[in-house]
Amino acid sequence: MLSLGPVQDFIATARRTRDLYAGSRLLSEAAQQVARHLAGEVGEEQLIFPAPGGEVSLEELGKAGIPNVILALVPKGKDPKALGEKALEAARAYLKAKAMEVFRGRQDHLFLDTALAQVEDLLEGYYAYAPLGAKEDYASTRGRVAALLAARKNTRDFAQVTWGSAAFKSSLDGARESVLLLPDKPEEANRARVTLGLRPGEYLSGPDLLKRWWPVGEGFVSTTHMAALPFWEGAKARGLEGRVREALAEVARLVGEEARSQTWHPVLRDTPFGDYDVRLLYETRLEEFTSLAEDPSRLEAVRKRLQTLWAELRQKGLPPPGTYYALLHADGDRMGETLDGLQNPEAHRAFSNALAREFALKVKGIVERHGGGLVYSGGDDVLALLPLHRALACARALAERFREVMAPYGKGGVLPSLSVGLAVVHHLEPLQDALDLARRAEKKAKEDQPKRNALAVIYSPRSGSELAVRGRWDESPRLTQRLLRYADLIRLEAVPSRAAYELKELIREAGDVLSEEALVAEAMRILKRKEMKEAYREELAHWIRTKEHVERLAHELILARPFAEAMEQAGVPVESREVWDAH
C-alpha cells in the first residue's frame, strides 16, 4: 500500500479555480505514474486500487482521477521495498519533467534551479507491506497494512531543504520562497507578472507556478462564471441573449485585448464567456483590467454601457448577474466497513473497478449536466463548483448515483452512502475560505446525529453570520426538496421575508425559556399574523411540531433565499413536478 501527499493542503493552496483544478490533476497524474510503474513490474491484474481491466484502462481511470492511495499484490520474488522506492521515483521524475516542460520559455523570469528543486521536494510518499498467507486472510492483512502505513506517515522524514533563501515567501501559503525573477521597479515587475499570467503583487514558488501554468486544454470555470450562469440561463429563457452578446462585444472593444477569454469548458460552450472575460459583467471588477484602471474616461464609458444594459434587461424581468455560487464536497460513508467485508483480492478489485467505472467516471457528466465544473472525483471523493440554481439537484443526483452503484455491497442492511457538503459563498470570497466552508459542510453532513447519508448546506453571506442546515437523504421530503419548496414560496411572494427572521429571533430569545408547547404556539402566532394565503400558512404550520422544527423552518427559509434568487433569474419553473422530482 502506497500513499502520496500532501493532498488537501496542496490542492487548497489556490487563488484561482484553475490552480485548484491543476493541483488535483497534478497529484492524480503523479499517482497514475505510481500505478503504471507497479503495473509494469507486477502486472496490471495485480493492481487492486485502482483496478484497471476489462473496458477500463488505467488511462481512462486517470481522466476521473487516480486516488492518492495505491494498493497492489506483490508476487513472490519481487522486493516490495524496492518496488515502493522505484514507484515514488517514477512519480517524482514525472513531476520534474512536467515542470521542465511548463517552465520552458519562461526561465528568464525564474530562478529555475530553485523552482525545480522545490518541485522535486514537493511529493511526500510512504508505503507499507505485509506478507499475505492464505487468501482467506486478505481482510485482516489489508487492515494490518493500512495500520502500518498510518504509523509510517506519523513518523515523517524531515530533511533540510537545499533551496532556502531570503526571498519573499509564496503569497499563497508562505511555505516556500518565491522563485520569480522580476525587475526591481514595482510597476515594471507587475507588468512582467501580467505577461506571465500572474496577478500584480504575487510572489509564487515553483509548485505554485507549476499549478498556475499547468496545461488545461479547455480551461476551467471560475467562481465568477458560476455566479453568472443563472443570469445567462435567464437571458436565454427570455430571448435576451442577443442583447447581452451585443453589449459584451461593445464593452470588450472598449477594454481591448484584456477582455478576450480562452476558456472553452463544456458548460461555457453556448455562452459568450468562451470569447469574453466574464468579469466584464461585474462593475466591481472592471478596475482589474489595466486599460480601464489607467483610463478613467474609458472606465466610465464601460460603466455607462453596462448600466444601460441593466436598465433594459430589468424592464424584461432580468436583474444583473448574481454574486453567489456553490462549492460541493462529497465523500463516501462506511467505506472502511465495506472494504473490511471484502474477503479476497478479487472481490476488492471488482469493488474498485465498479466504484471507478460506474461512479467516479460518471461524476464529470453529472456535474456538467448541472452546469458545473468538476475539480476531482477520486474514488468516492468529489469536489465541484456549481451554479446555485442547479446545485441542490446536482447534490441529489450524485448521492443517488452513488447509492445505486454501492447497492450490491451493502452489509447487514446497511448500504454505503454519500455525504455531501454545499458551501454557498460569494464569488469574490477567497478560494481557500470557500474550500474550508465546503469541508466543514461535508463534515457536518457526515458527523451530526444521526450520522452519515446526509446533505449539509452552509451559507456564508457577505454581511451577516453563517447559517447551516442539514438533512438526511432518507427523509421525506428531503432537504433539497424542502429548500426548493421554500424557494418557490419566496419567488411567489407567498412568505413575507420577515417571518423567517422573527422565528429565528424567537428561538434566540425564548428557546431556553418557554416550554416546547408554548414555543410552538408562539411560532404559530407569528405565522398567523403574517399576510399570506391560508393554504401557504397551513403548509408552513405543518412543519412546526417541536422546538427543533421551529429552528429548522427559520433557518431553511433564510437559506432558501439565495437559491430562490438564482432560480428566479435562471427562469426555473415554479411549482414544477419535474423540478421537484429532480431534487
C-alpha positions in Angstrom: 0.0 0.0 0.0 1.5 3.3 -1.1 0.2 6.8 -0.2 1.1 10.1 -1.9 0.8 13.6 -0.4 0.3 16.3 0.5 -3.3 16.2 -0.8 -5.8 18.5 0.8 -3.3 21.3 1.8 -1.6 21.3 -1.6 -4.8 21.3 -3.6 -6.3 24.0 -1.3 -3.3 26.3 -1.8 -5.0 28.1 -4.7 -6.0 31.6 -5.5 -7.8 30.7 -8.7 -10.1 27.8 -9.5 -7.6 26.9 -12.3 -4.9 26.5 -9.6 -7.4 24.2 -7.7 -8.1 22.1 -10.7 -4.4 21.9 -11.7 -3.3 20.9 -8.2 -5.8 18.0 -8.2 -4.7 16.9 -11.7 -1.0 17.1 -10.8 -1.4 14.8 -7.8 -3.7 12.4 -9.8 -1.2 12.1 -12.6 1.6 11.5 -10.1 -0.5 8.7 -8.6 -1.1 7.4 -12.1 2.6 7.2 -12.6 2.9 5.1 -9.5 0.2 2.8 -10.6 1.7 2.5 -14.1 5.1 1.6 -12.7 3.7 -1.0 -10.4 1.6 -2.5 -13.2 4.7 -2.7 -15.4 6.6 -4.6 -12.6 3.9 -6.9 -11.2 1.2 -6.9 -13.9 -1.9 -4.9 -14.3 -4.0 -7.7 -12.8 -2.2 -7.3 -9.5 -3.4 -3.7 -9.0 -6.3 -3.8 -6.5 -6.9 0.0 -6.1 -7.1 1.4 -8.7 -8.2 -1.7 -10.6 -7.9 -1.2 -14.4 -9.2 -4.0 -16.5 -12.0 -5.0 -18.9 -13.3 -1.9 -20.6 -11.5 0.5 -18.3 -7.8 1.2 -18.8 -5.5 3.0 -16.4 -5.6 6.0 -18.7 -9.4 6.0 -18.7 -9.4 5.9 -14.9 -6.9 8.8 -14.9 -9.5 11.0 -16.6 -11.6 10.9 -13.5 -8.7 11.0 -11.1 -6.5 8.4 -9.5 -6.8 8.4 -5.7 -3.6 9.1 -3.7 -3.6 5.6 -2.1 -2.5 2.7 -4.3 -2.9 -0.9 -3.3 -1.3 -3.9 -5.1 -0.4 -7.5 -4.7 3.4 -8.2 -5.0 4.2 -11.7 -6.4 6.8 -13.9 -4.7 10.3 -13.0 -5.9 9.7 -9.2 -6.0 11.1 -6.9 -3.4 8.2 -4.7 -2.1 10.6 -2.1 -0.7 12.4 -1.7 -4.0 9.1 -1.5 -5.8 7.9 1.2 -3.5 11.0 3.3 -3.9 11.1 2.9 -7.7 7.4 3.8 -7.9 7.9 7.0 -5.9 11.0 7.8 -8.0 8.8 7.5 -11.1 6.2 9.9 -9.7 8.8 12.5 -8.8 10.6 12.2 -12.1 7.3 12.7 -13.9 6.6 15.9 -12.0 10.1 17.3 -12.5 9.8 16.5 -16.3 6.4 18.2 -16.4 7.9 21.2 -14.6 10.7 21.5 -17.1 8.1 21.4 -19.9 5.9 24.0 -18.2 8.8 26.4 -17.2 10.4 26.2 -20.7 10.1 29.6 -22.4 9.7 31.4 -19.0 13.1 30.6 -17.5 14.2 34.2 -18.0 11.8 35.2 -15.3 12.7 32.3 -12.9 15.3 31.1 -10.6 15.0 27.8 -12.5 17.2 25.6 -10.4 15.4 26.6 -7.2 12.0 26.1 -8.8 12.8 22.6 -10.0 14.3 21.7 -6.6 11.1 22.8 -4.9 9.0 20.7 -7.3 11.3 17.7 -6.8 10.9 18.1 -3.0 7.1 18.5 -3.2 5.9 14.9 -3.2 5.6 13.0 0.0 5.4 9.3 -0.4 5.0 6.5 2.1 4.5 2.7 1.7 3.9 -0.3 3.9 3.6 -4.0 3.1 3.0 -7.3 4.9 3.1 -11.0 3.8 -0.3 -12.4 2.7 -0.7 -16.1 3.6 -4.0 -17.7 2.5 -6.4 -15.6 0.6 -8.9 -16.0 3.5 -6.5 -13.8 5.5 -6.9 -10.9 3.0 -9.2 -8.7 5.0 -7.1 -8.8 8.2 -3.8 -8.4 6.2 -5.1 -5.4 4.4 -6.2 -3.9 7.7 -2.7 -4.5 9.1 -1.0 -2.9 6.2 -3.3 0.2 6.5 -2.3 0.5 10.2 1.4 0.2 9.3 1.0 2.9 6.6 -0.7 5.2 9.1 2.2 4.6 11.6 4.8 5.3 8.9 3.1 8.5 7.9 3.2 9.6 11.6 7.0 9.2 11.5 7.6 11.7 8.7 11.0 12.4 7.3 12.3 15.9 7.9 15.2 16.7 5.6 16.8 20.1 5.4 15.8 22.0 2.2 18.5 22.8 -0.2 16.8 25.8 -1.7 16.2 28.1 1.2 16.9 31.8 0.7 16.0 35.3 1.9 13.5 35.8 -1.0 9.9 36.7 -0.4 7.7 33.7 0.7 4.9 32.4 -1.5 1.8 34.6 -1.5 -0.4 31.5 -1.4 0.8 29.6 1.7 4.0 31.2 2.9 5.7 27.8 2.9 8.3 28.2 0.2 10.3 31.0 -1.2 9.3 32.8 -4.4 11.3 31.8 -7.5 10.2 34.8 -9.6 13.0 36.8 -11.2 11.4 40.3 -11.7 12.5 43.9 -12.4 13.3 46.0 -9.3 10.8 48.7 -10.0 7.3 47.7 -8.8 5.5 49.0 -11.9 7.8 47.0 -14.2 7.6 43.9 -12.0 3.8 44.0 -12.2 3.8 44.3 -15.9 6.1 41.3 -16.1 3.7 39.4 -13.8 0.7 40.2 -16.1 2.6 38.9 -19.1 3.3 35.7 -17.2 -0.4 35.2 -16.3 0.1 36.3 -12.7 -1.6 38.9 -10.6 0.1 42.1 -9.6 2.0 41.7 -6.4 2.0 37.9 -6.4 5.1 36.0 -5.3 4.9 32.3 -6.2 7.1 29.3 -5.5 8.0 26.5 -8.0 5.0 24.3 -7.1 2.7 27.3 -7.2 3.8 28.2 -10.7 3.6 24.5 -11.8 -0.1 24.7 -10.9 -0.7 28.1 -12.4 0.9 27.2 -15.7 -0.2 23.5 -15.8 -1.7 22.9 -19.2 -5.5 22.8 -19.0 -6.7 22.2 -22.5 -10.2 23.5 -22.4 -9.6 25.8 -19.5 -11.5 25.7 -16.2 -14.5 27.7 -15.0 -14.1 30.4 -12.4 -16.2 31.2 -9.4 -17.5 34.3 -11.3 -18.6 32.0 -14.2 -20.6 30.0 -11.7 -22.2 33.2 -10.2 -23.1 34.5 -13.7 -24.5 31.3 -15.2 -28.1 31.8 -13.8 -28.1 35.2 -15.4 -27.2 33.7 -18.8 -29.8 31.0 -18.4 -32.3 33.7 -17.7 -31.3 35.7 -20.7 -31.8 32.7 -22.9 -35.1 31.9 -21.4 -36.3 35.4 -22.0 -34.9 35.7 -25.5 -32.4 38.3 -24.5 -29.1 36.5 -25.2 -28.5 38.7 -28.3 -28.7 41.9 -26.3 -26.2 40.5 -23.8 -23.8 39.4 -26.5 -24.0 42.7 -28.2 -23.3 44.7 -25.0 -20.4 42.4 -24.2 -18.9 42.9 -27.6 -19.1 46.7 -27.2 -17.6 46.6 -23.7 -14.8 44.3 -24.9 -13.9 46.7 -27.7 -13.5 49.5 -25.1 -11.4 47.3 -22.8 -9.1 45.9 -25.6 -7.2 42.6 -25.7 -7.5 42.0 -22.0 -11.2 41.4 -22.5 -10.7 38.3 -24.6 -11.0 34.8 -23.0 -9.8 31.4 -24.0 -12.0 29.3 -21.7 -13.7 26.5 -23.6 -15.0 24.5 -20.8 -18.0 22.4 -21.8 -20.5 24.3 -19.7 -19.5 27.6 -21.4 -19.8 26.4 -25.0 -23.1 28.1 -25.7 -22.3 31.2 -23.7 -20.3 34.3 -24.6 -17.9 33.6 -21.8 -15.6 31.5 -24.0 -14.9 34.6 -26.0 -15.2 37.4 -23.4 -13.9 37.6 -19.8 -17.0 37.2 -17.5 -15.6 39.9 -15.2 -16.9 42.4 -17.8 -20.4 41.9 -16.4 -19.4 43.0 -12.9 -18.8 46.7 -12.3 -16.9 46.0 -9.1 -14.3 44.1 -11.1 -13.7 46.5 -14.0 -10.7 48.1 -12.5 -8.9 44.7 -12.6 -8.4 45.4 -16.3 -5.3 47.6 -16.7 -6.7 49.5 -19.6 -9.6 50.7 -17.5 -7.7 51.3 -14.3 -5.3 53.6 -16.2 -8.0 55.4 -18.2 -10.9 56.8 -16.0 -12.8 58.1 -19.1 -12.8 54.6 -20.7 -13.8 53.1 -17.3 -16.8 55.4 -17.1 -17.8 54.6 -20.7 -17.9 50.9 -19.8 -19.9 51.5 -16.7 -22.5 53.6 -18.6 -22.8 50.8 -21.2 -23.4 48.2 -18.5 -25.9 50.4 -16.7 -27.8 50.9 -19.9 -27.9 47.1 -20.4 -29.2 46.5 -16.8 -31.9 49.1 -17.2 -33.0 47.4 -20.5 -33.0 43.9 -19.0 -34.8 44.9 -15.8 -37.7 46.0 -17.9 -37.8 42.5 -19.3 -37.7 41.0 -15.8 -34.0 40.0 -15.7 -31.8 41.5 -13.0 -28.0 41.8 -13.3 -25.8 38.8 -12.7 -25.8 37.3 -9.2 -22.8 37.1 -6.9 -23.1 33.7 -5.2 -22.2 30.2 -6.3 -21.9 26.7 -4.6 -18.9 24.6 -3.8 -19.7 21.0 -3.4 -17.6 18.5 -1.4 -18.8 14.9 -1.1 -17.3 11.8 0.5 -18.5 8.2 0.8 -19.8 6.8 4.1 -19.0 3.4 5.6 -16.3 2.8 3.0 -13.9 1.3 5.6 -16.6 -1.1 6.8 -17.4 -2.1 3.2 -13.7 -2.8 2.5 -13.4 -4.9 5.6 -16.2 -7.1 4.2 -14.2 -7.9 1.0 -12.7 -11.2 1.8 -10.2 -11.6 -1.1 -8.2 -9.6 -3.6 -10.6 -10.5 -6.5 -13.6 -9.1 -4.6 -11.6 -5.9 -3.8 -10.6 -5.5 -7.4 -14.2 -5.9 -8.5 -15.3 -3.3 -5.9 -12.6 -0.8 -7.0 -13.4 -1.3 -10.7 -17.2 -0.7 -10.1 -16.5 2.4 -8.0 -14.3 3.9 -10.7 -16.3 2.8 -13.7 -19.8 3.3 -12.5 -19.4 6.3 -10.2 -16.1 8.2 -10.5 -16.1 8.2 -14.3 -19.7 9.3 -14.4 -19.4 12.2 -12.0 -18.0 14.7 -14.6 -21.0 14.2 -16.8 -23.4 14.6 -13.8 -21.7 17.8 -12.7 -21.6 19.3 -16.2 -25.2 18.4 -16.9 -25.9 20.7 -13.9 -23.8 23.5 -15.3 -20.8 22.9 -13.0 -17.1 22.3 -13.2 -15.6 19.1 -11.7 -12.3 19.7 -9.8 -11.8 16.0 -9.0 -13.6 12.7 -8.5 -11.1 10.3 -7.0 -13.0 7.1 -5.9 -15.7 8.2 -3.5 -14.3 11.8 -3.1 -15.8 14.7 -5.1 -15.1 18.4 -5.4 -17.0 20.6 -7.8 -18.2 24.2 -8.5 -21.8 24.7 -9.3 -24.3 27.5 -10.2 -26.8 28.0 -7.4 -29.9 27.2 -9.5 -28.8 23.7 -10.1 -26.6 22.9 -7.1 -29.2 21.1 -5.0 -30.3 18.9 -7.9 -26.7 18.0 -8.6 -26.1 17.1 -4.9 -29.1 14.8 -5.1 -28.1 13.2 -8.4 -24.6 12.4 -7.1 -26.0 10.8 -3.9 -28.5 8.8 -5.9 -25.8 7.6 -8.3 -23.5 6.5 -5.5 -26.3 4.7 -3.7 -27.1 2.7 -6.9 -23.5 1.8 -7.6 -22.9 0.7 -4.0 -26.2 -1.2 -3.5 -24.6 -4.6 -4.2 -22.0 -4.0 -1.4 -24.4 -3.4 1.5 -23.8 -5.5 4.6 -26.5 -6.4 7.2 -28.9 -4.0 5.6 -26.5 -1.0 5.8 -25.5 0.5 2.5 -22.6 2.7 1.7 -23.9 6.2 1.1 -22.7 9.7 0.1 -22.5 12.6 2.5 -22.5 15.9 0.7 -21.5 19.4 1.8 -22.6 22.5 -0.1 -21.0 25.9 0.7 -22.9 28.9 -0.7 -20.3 31.7 -1.0 -19.7 35.0 -2.7 -17.7 34.7 -5.9 -15.0 37.0 -4.6 -14.6 35.1 -1.3 -11.0 33.8 -1.0 -11.0 30.3 -2.5 -9.2 28.8 0.5 -12.0 30.1 2.8 -14.7 28.6 0.4 -12.9 25.3 0.5 -12.8 25.3 4.3 -16.5 26.0 4.3 -17.3 23.2 1.9 -15.3 20.7 4.0 -17.0 21.9 7.2 -20.3 21.3 5.5 -19.3 17.8 4.4 -18.1 17.1 8.0 -21.4 18.3 9.4 -23.3 16.1 6.9 -21.2 13.1 8.0 -20.9 13.6 11.7 -24.0 15.3 13.0 -26.6 12.9 14.5 -28.0 10.7 13.1 -24.7 10.2 11.3 -23.9 10.0 7.5 -26.1 9.7 4.4 -26.9 13.4 4.6 -26.6 16.8 2.9 -25.4 19.9 4.8 -25.6 23.4 3.4 -23.6 26.3 4.9 -24.5 29.8 3.7 -21.8 32.5 4.2 -23.3 35.9 3.2 -21.0 38.8 2.6 -22.7 40.6 5.5 -24.1 38.7 8.4 -23.3 35.4 10.1 -23.0 31.9 8.7 -26.1 29.8 8.6 -26.1 25.9 8.3 -28.9 23.4 7.7 -28.7 19.6 7.5 -31.0 16.8 6.3 -30.6 13.1 5.7 -31.2 11.7 2.2 -33.8 9.2 3.5 -36.0 12.0 5.0 -39.3 12.7 3.3 -39.3 15.3 1.9 -35.6 15.6 1.5 -33.7 18.8 2.5 -33.2 19.5 -1.3 -37.0 19.4 -1.8 -37.8 21.5 1.3 -35.3 24.2 0.2 -36.8 24.0 -3.3 -40.3 24.4 -1.9 -39.4 27.4 0.2 -37.6 28.9 -2.8 -40.8 28.5 -4.7 -42.8 30.2 -2.0 -40.3 33.1 -1.8 -40.5 33.5 -5.6 -44.3 33.6 -5.4 -44.0 36.2 -2.7 -46.2 33.9 -0.6 -44.0 34.2 2.5 -43.0 37.6 4.0 -39.3 37.9 4.3 -39.6 38.9 8.0 -41.3 35.6 9.0 -38.1 33.6 9.0 -36.1 36.2 11.0 -38.9 36.5 13.6 -38.9 32.7 14.0 -35.1 32.8 14.4 -35.3 35.6 16.9 -37.9 33.7 18.8 -35.6 30.7 19.2 -32.7 33.0 20.2 -34.7 34.9 22.9 -37.1 32.3 24.2 -35.8 28.9 23.1 -34.4 28.1 26.6 -37.2 29.9 28.5 -40.5 28.8 27.1 -41.7 25.2 27.2 -41.8 23.4 23.8 -45.6 23.7 23.7 -45.5 27.4 24.3 -42.7 28.0 21.9 -44.6 26.1 19.1 -47.7 28.1 19.9 -45.8 31.4 19.7 -44.3 30.3 16.3 -47.8 29.6 15.1 -48.9 33.0 16.2 -46.1 34.7 14.3 -47.2 32.9 11.1 -50.9 33.7 11.7 -50.3 37.5 11.9 -48.3 37.5 8.6 -50.2 38.4 5.4 -50.2 35.2 3.3 -52.7 32.9 1.8 -54.3 30.4 4.3 -53.1 27.4 2.3 -49.4 28.6 2.5 -49.8 29.4 6.2 -51.1 25.9 6.8 -48.3 24.4 4.8 -45.7 26.1 6.9 -47.5 25.3 10.1 -47.4 21.7 9.1 -43.7 21.7 9.6 -43.8 23.0 13.2 -44.2 20.4 15.9 -41.2 20.9 18.1 -38.6 23.5 19.0 -36.2 21.8 16.6 -38.8 22.1 13.8 -39.2 25.9 14.5 -35.5 26.4 14.3 -35.2 24.3 11.2 -38.0 26.2 9.4 -36.5 29.5 10.3 -33.0 28.5 9.0 -34.2 26.8 5.9 -36.5 29.7 4.9 -33.5 32.1 5.2 -31.1 29.8 3.4 -33.6 29.2 0.6 -33.4 32.8 -0.5 -30.1 32.8 -2.4 -31.4 29.6 -4.2 -34.7 31.4 -4.9 -32.9 34.4 -6.4 -30.8 32.2 -8.7 -33.7 30.1 -9.8 -35.8 33.2 -10.5 -33.1 34.7 -12.5 -32.5 31.5 -14.5 -36.2 31.0 -15.2 -36.5 27.7 -13.4 -40.3 26.8 -13.4 -42.1 27.4 -10.2 -44.1 24.6 -8.5 -43.0 22.1 -11.2 -43.3 18.4 -10.6 -40.3 17.7 -12.8 -38.1 20.1 -10.9 -39.4 18.6 -7.6 -38.6 15.1 -8.6 -35.1 16.1 -9.6 -34.5 17.3 -6.1 
